[in-house]
Amino acid sequence: MTWDGTKRIGKLLDGNYQAVVVLAEAAGPVTHSLPFVADSRPPSLRLLSVHNLVRFRLGEDGTVTLTVGARSYSKQAKAGIVAFWLRKPPRHFTAVASDAAGNVSGPIRR
């Protein structure tokens, strides 16, 4: 079963929910439930500093990907400080964050 999150009036708000399906069986109704989380907001990512250690603040658990030239570096991290150590401070780079729901932050470019 798939569902795009829309409901009769608008879209589902972010939060914790319980999906319940009731099946009509010969012996009587059978109920199945499954908890789920609705998450439509991208994680926040903020640049803190750029030296040999490029540091970001990540707003929720996720993956931060730093692209310098043709090379990409990714780190899975808890919310908080995420740092990438590079041999030389990068002159130009792009960084994005993604969360478990597949939401992607806007890029940070320098």
Backbone as CSV, one residue per row, in Angstrom:
resi,resn,N_x,N_y,N_z,CA_x,CA_y,CA_z,C_x,C_y,C_z
1,MET,0.851,-1.161,0.000,0.000,0.000,0.000,0.902,1.230,0.000
2,THR,0.583,2.195,-0.817,1.319,3.454,-0.825,0.351,4.607,-0.594
3,TRP,0.898,5.717,-0.101,0.098,6.904,0.180,1.014,8.109,0.080
4,ASP,0.587,9.167,-0.594,1.439,10.336,-0.808,1.331,11.390,0.298
5,GLY,0.606,11.109,1.366,0.511,12.047,2.483,-0.626,13.040,2.379
6,THR,-1.360,13.039,1.256,-2.479,13.965,1.150,-3.688,13.388,1.879
7,LYS,-4.526,14.259,2.343,-5.766,13.857,2.999,-6.893,14.724,2.450
8,ARG,-8.075,14.509,2.920,-9.224,15.227,2.389,-9.023,16.737,2.415
9,ILE,-8.448,17.251,3.477,-8.205,18.687,3.599,-6.707,18.896,3.805
10,GLY,-5.987,19.180,2.731,-4.572,19.491,2.828,-3.668,18.293,2.946
11,LYS,-2.460,18.555,3.417,-1.447,17.530,3.561,-1.243,17.188,5.028
12,LEU,-0.751,16.014,5.276,-0.483,15.539,6.626,0.590,16.408,7.283
13,LEU,0.385,16.814,8.519,1.384,17.582,9.254,2.499,16.659,9.719
14,ASP,3.698,17.206,9.861,4.808,16.411,10.372,4.514,15.975,11.801
15,GLY,4.904,14.747,12.136,4.708,14.235,13.486,4.635,12.723,13.509
16,ASN,4.315,12.176,14.671,4.199,10.728,14.873,2.743,10.310,14.705
17,TYR,2.538,9.207,13.993,1.201,8.712,13.711,1.141,7.202,13.874
18,GLN,-0.062,6.681,13.839,-0.318,5.246,13.872,-1.265,4.932,12.714
19,ALA,-0.832,4.090,11.777,-1.693,3.649,10.684,-2.409,2.380,11.134
20,VAL,-3.723,2.323,10.918,-4.519,1.167,11.327,-5.319,0.665,10.132
21,VAL,-5.204,-0.631,9.870,-5.971,-1.278,8.804,-6.820,-2.358,9.453
22,VAL,-8.109,-2.355,9.145,-9.023,-3.377,9.677,-9.460,-4.258,8.508
23,LEU,-9.180,-5.547,8.610,-9.539,-6.516,7.574,-10.787,-7.272,7.994
24,ALA,-11.724,-7.417,7.064,-12.940,-8.190,7.337,-12.641,-9.660,7.044
25,GLU,-12.569,-10.461,8.075,-12.314,-11.904,7.948,-13.585,-12.664,8.317
26,ALA,-13.658,-13.927,7.908,-14.829,-14.759,8.216,-15.032,-14.891,9.721
27,ALA,-13.923,-14.955,10.465,-14.009,-15.105,11.914,-14.206,-13.769,12.628
28,GLY,-14.246,-12.693,11.875,-14.412,-11.370,12.474,-13.303,-10.434,12.012
29,PRO,-13.400,-9.169,12.361,-12.409,-8.187,11.913,-11.034,-8.431,12.544
30,VAL,-9.999,-8.224,11.740,-8.612,-8.337,12.206,-7.969,-6.967,12.015
31,THR,-7.363,-6.444,13.081,-6.761,-5.117,13.052,-5.236,-5.221,13.038
32,HIS,-4.621,-4.466,12.137,-3.161,-4.360,12.068,-2.811,-2.888,12.196
33,SER,-1.796,-2.581,13.009,-1.383,-1.179,13.151,0.125,-1.067,12.989
34,LEU,0.547,0.103,12.557,1.966,0.357,12.325,2.256,1.822,12.628
35,PRO,3.199,2.091,13.538,3.558,3.490,13.794,4.415,4.024,12.636
36,PHE,4.288,5.333,12.337,5.139,5.958,11.330,5.322,7.431,11.661
37,VAL,6.325,8.022,11.045,6.637,9.428,11.256,6.509,10.144,9.919
38,ALA,5.786,11.248,9.905,5.697,12.101,8.723,6.756,13.195,8.868
39,ASP,7.624,13.317,7.869,8.706,14.302,7.900,8.847,14.891,6.508
40,SER,8.447,16.138,6.336,8.524,16.777,5.016,9.513,17.938,4.987
41,ARG,10.140,18.235,6.119,11.070,19.367,6.184,12.508,18.915,5.981
42,PRO,13.265,19.639,5.169,14.678,19.285,4.996,15.477,19.647,6.247
43,PRO,16.568,18.947,6.481,17.405,19.283,7.639,18.085,20.642,7.428
44,SER,18.343,21.335,8.513,19.073,22.601,8.397,20.570,22.301,8.414
45,LEU,21.314,23.073,7.631,22.768,22.940,7.575,23.342,24.341,7.535
46,ARG,24.260,24.620,8.467,24.855,25.955,8.554,26.369,25.835,8.597
47,LEU,27.041,26.641,7.809,28.501,26.656,7.791,29.007,27.389,9.023
48,LEU,29.940,26.758,9.752,30.509,27.380,10.948,31.900,27.941,10.694
49,SER,32.762,27.162,10.003,34.117,27.643,9.747,34.733,26.884,8.583
50,VAL,35.712,27.563,7.947,36.442,26.954,6.830,37.930,27.155,7.068
51,HIS,38.612,26.086,7.305,40.079,26.030,7.381,40.418,24.657,6.828
52,ASN,41.438,24.004,7.350,41.663,22.602,6.974,40.505,21.754,7.512
53,LEU,39.870,22.240,8.552,38.693,21.594,9.141,37.473,22.427,8.739
54,VAL,36.632,21.859,7.878,35.403,22.552,7.461,34.304,22.058,8.382
55,ARG,33.678,22.991,9.114,32.696,22.608,10.130,31.316,23.152,9.797
56,PHE,30.308,22.289,10.067,28.910,22.637,9.843,28.111,22.318,11.100
57,ARG,26.956,22.967,11.237,25.987,22.581,12.262,24.807,21.948,11.530
58,LEU,24.511,20.681,11.893,23.428,19.913,11.300,22.247,19.925,12.255
59,GLY,21.051,20.273,11.751,19.869,20.455,12.592,19.182,19.179,13.041
60,GLU,19.384,18.063,12.338,18.799,16.782,12.726,19.699,15.670,12.215
61,ASP,19.530,14.463,12.717,20.341,13.344,12.252,20.231,13.219,10.736
62,GLY,21.345,12.939,10.085,21.313,12.805,8.636,22.692,12.585,8.061
63,THR,22.815,12.845,6.776,24.073,12.698,6.051,24.452,14.043,5.461
64,VAL,25.703,14.442,5.679,26.229,15.670,5.100,27.198,15.272,3.998
65,THR,27.025,15.878,2.820,27.917,15.609,1.696,28.613,16.903,1.308
66,LEU,29.942,16.865,1.315,30.791,18.001,0.958,31.449,17.667,-0.375
67,THR,31.270,18.540,-1.370,31.881,18.332,-2.681,32.899,19.428,-2.927
68,VAL,34.156,19.007,-3.146,35.259,19.928,-3.425,35.837,19.501,-4.774
69,GLY,35.642,20.343,-5.780,36.087,19.961,-7.123,35.315,18.733,-7.573
70,ALA,36.039,17.698,-7.991,35.407,16.464,-8.465,35.239,15.432,-7.361
71,ARG,35.691,15.729,-6.138,35.636,14.767,-5.030,34.487,15.081,-4.088
72,SER,33.817,14.032,-3.650,32.730,14.177,-2.670,33.060,13.379,-1.427
73,TYR,32.735,13.950,-0.283,32.943,13.311,1.015,31.601,13.309,1.731
74,SER,31.198,12.169,2.277,29.918,12.076,2.993,30.134,11.542,4.393
75,LYS,29.337,12.072,5.324,29.362,11.600,6.715,27.942,11.480,7.214
76,GLN,27.627,10.320,7.811,26.379,10.189,8.551,26.653,10.734,9.935
77,ALA,25.729,11.546,10.454,25.999,12.214,11.717,24.716,12.449,12.496
78,LYS,24.881,12.552,13.795,23.803,12.996,14.672,23.694,14.509,14.555
79,ALA,22.582,15.062,14.984,22.420,16.512,14.988,23.551,17.137,15.801
80,GLY,24.090,18.233,15.312,25.188,18.912,16.003,26.290,19.270,15.028
81,ILE,27.534,19.270,15.511,28.685,19.671,14.712,29.154,18.506,13.845
82,VAL,29.359,18.792,12.556,29.911,17.813,11.614,31.142,18.469,10.990
83,ALA,32.278,17.764,11.021,33.525,18.341,10.524,34.178,17.435,9.488
84,PHE,34.786,18.065,8.497,35.550,17.372,7.465,36.969,17.924,7.509
85,TRP,37.956,17.042,7.646,39.346,17.476,7.632,39.878,17.329,6.223
86,LEU,40.455,18.406,5.674,41.035,18.392,4.336,42.485,18.848,4.428
87,ARG,43.321,18.352,3.529,44.752,18.720,3.565,44.963,20.216,3.363
88,LYS,44.189,20.798,2.451,44.290,22.240,2.204,42.903,22.848,2.369
89,PRO,42.799,24.067,2.888,41.486,24.713,2.968,40.903,24.857,1.562
90,PRO,39.648,24.447,1.359,39.065,24.536,0.025,38.704,25.978,-0.334
91,ARG,38.974,26.351,-1.574,38.584,27.691,-2.031,37.118,27.703,-2.427
92,HIS,36.671,26.596,-3.051,35.289,26.479,-3.493,34.764,25.115,-3.096
93,PHE,33.522,25.069,-2.651,32.888,23.794,-2.320,31.378,23.956,-2.312
94,THR,30.690,22.809,-2.278,29.239,22.760,-2.113,28.953,21.725,-1.042
95,ALA,27.982,22.007,-0.176,27.597,21.050,0.864,26.077,20.980,0.951
96,VAL,25.561,19.777,1.165,24.128,19.567,1.376,23.952,18.535,2.488
97,ALA,22.771,18.552,3.097,22.425,17.558,4.114,21.147,16.862,3.681
98,SER,21.040,15.571,3.999,19.811,14.828,3.740,19.436,14.069,4.997
99,ASP,18.126,13.809,5.171,17.675,13.076,6.353,17.141,11.708,5.949
100,ALA,16.713,10.925,6.928,16.248,9.560,6.683,15.015,9.516,5.789
101,ALA,14.234,10.589,5.761,13.025,10.631,4.934,13.334,11.018,3.489
102,GLY,14.601,11.331,3.204,14.971,11.718,1.851,14.886,13.211,1.577
103,ASN,14.599,14.019,2.585,14.561,15.471,2.430,15.994,15.991,2.303
104,VAL,16.223,16.955,1.409,17.568,17.483,1.163,17.569,18.993,1.417
105,SER,18.582,19.450,2.154,18.709,20.884,2.436,19.094,21.635,1.183
106,GLY,18.929,22.937,1.222,19.455,23.778,0.145,20.979,23.717,0.207
107,PRO,21.654,23.919,-0.915,23.109,23.817,-0.919,23.780,25.027,-0.278
108,ILE,24.905,24.767,0.352,25.793,25.829,0.817,26.919,25.855,-0.198
109,ARG,27.131,27.005,-0.805,28.187,27.145,-1.806,29.174,28.207,-1.345
110,ARG,30.431,27.930,-1.606,31.464,28.918,-1.286,32.493,28.901,-2.374
